[in-house]
């Protein structure tokens, strides 16, 4: 299963950005979106920001992913049945 995980943008330089979620930082590309700024929340898939989301939607999505046993840093299931 392929998932897009909400992450908060910490730094942007051109189309390169650093995002963070649960203490893990990741370098991504923002080519698919119009201007992205530090503090924005984006859905990240395969190293690209694919959609901007608001903070409430990001938090709700992260909570749902965790509820279903998805590691929000890796996108993998966290239980032995996954």
Buried (B, 14 or more C-beta within 10 A) or exposed (E): EEBBBBBBBBEBEEBEBBBEBEEEEBEBBBEEBEEBEEEBBBBBBEEBBBBBBEEEBBEEBBEEBEEEEBBBEEBEEEEEEE
